[in-house]
Amino acid sequence: MHGVALPKAREKSKGTATWSGRLKAIALANRLFLAIVILPTLVVALYEGLIASDQYESSADFVVRHAESGSSSGGFGQLLGFSFGSSATTSESYMVQEYLLSHDAVARLRSQNDLVGIFRREGTDWISRLWSNTPTPERLLKFYRHQVNMQQDDTSGIVHLTVRTFRPQDSYGVARSLLQMGEEQINLINQRTYNDQVANSQRELEEASRQLLAIQGKLTGYRRVNADIDPESTGKAQVNLVSALTANLVQAKARLQAMEGVVAHNSPQYIAMARQVQALESQVAGQSGKIAGPDHSVASRLSDYEQLVIQREQVAKTYAAAAAQFEQAKAEAKRKQLYLIRVVNPNLPVKSEFPKRGETILTVLISLFFAYAIGWLLWAGVKEHSL
């Protein structure tokens, strides 16, 4: 009898110990669930509901485009002269975004809009706001990038800008300032591009202009010294005069020769004709000397003049080519100019969009619950294998 009762007592004692262990495990699980999931969620809920300050978001959309019009563009974009097609100036857009999220932009906003004061408004909770009233540039930039965000649509190239602060007017003011700074940065890029592309052509044009003025000055000085506006026309006139005198001389000699044997040499008619021939010969010799004589002749003056004219023509061609290249460079630079187009202007927020209290609490609860569940499963598996 006693041998049969003893095993039953042991089984009863073992069953009691099993139930006691299960109850302890359940109690431990409840305490862990309370400590890991419920309490942190309650803390977050209390913070979000009672402490977290409202934040207001102002948003704007802009796009960076070239001034050139694309063949694939149409409608309103073609009327404005911008290419609203699929070819977006991605690199230029990213340049503007990087600038607006840089130390330079923060420094300008800090001086113009009291950025530190905006991020430390009185009445805001100490967790959400900027902690220090004299932050380092690195700390301020990090907080600024948390409050200012930019996202670009790769298809359309439109950049969506959002600014979150603790006052509606602050968000609106910072968003407006950022768009203005973006436009100024685009203008600076345009100016640098224009100067780089046009400066070289402009220097070549100015050099050609100086050469043209110099050779023109030499021609003017030559004309003044020789008292001859157009030596080439003067030379032609001189040659025509010598030709006419030579023709008259030939006719006079022919008439004088016809008088030989007919009219006495001492007759007044013969003497007059002989004197006319001598006068014509003297005139022809004198005018011929002016054309091709050794000193100050038309030939010597015309040679110097023609050299100056040839030089002027060469310089004029160089100037014309430089002027055409300069105009082409200006047109190319203008065609490649960038424009920041405001698709949507910043709005003045009315209702607080942040923090998203319900979403934050639910996210914390779900994340902690899954973390707890995974940890519990791992612990139970380890415990089971150890047994």
JOHU-V926633 format. One line per field, one symbol per residue. psi: psi as a letter, one per 40 degrees, with the letter a starting at -180 (. if undefined). burial: I if it has 16 or more other C-alpha atoms within 10 Angstrom, else O. Layout:
# JOHU-V926633
psi: ???
burial: ???
This chain:
# JOHU-V926633
psi: dddddddddddddddddddddddddddddddddddddddddddddddddddhiihhhhiihiihiieihideiibddddeeihfaegigddddddddddefiddddddddddegddddefiheiieddihdiegiidddddddddddhihhhhddeehhhhihhaehddddddddddddddddddddddddddddddddddddddddddddddddddddddddddefhdgddddddddddddddddddddddddddddehedhideiddddddddddddddddddddddddfidhfiddddddddddddddddddddddddddddddddddddddeiihhhhdhiiihidiheiigdddddddddddddddddddddddddddddd.
burial: OOOOOOOOOOOOOOOOOOOOOOOOOOOOOOOOIOOIIIOIIOOIIOIIOOOIIIIIIIIIIIIIIIIIIIOOIOOOOIOOOIIIIOIIOIOIIIOIIOIIIOIOIIIOIOOOIOIIOIIIOOOIIOOIIIIOOOOOOOOIIOIIOOIIIIOIOOOOIIIIIIIIIIIIIIIIIIIIIIIOIIIOIIIOIIOOIIOOIIOOIIOIIOOIIOIIOOIIOIIOOIOOOOOOOOIIOOIOOIIOIIOOIIOIIOOIIOOIOOOOOOOOOOOOOIOOIIOIIOOIIOIIOOIIIIIOOOOOIIIOIIOOIOOIIOIIOOIIOIIOOIIOIIOOIIOOIIOIIIIIIIOOIIIIIOOIOOIOIOOOIOOIIOOIIOOIOOOOOOOOOOOOOOO
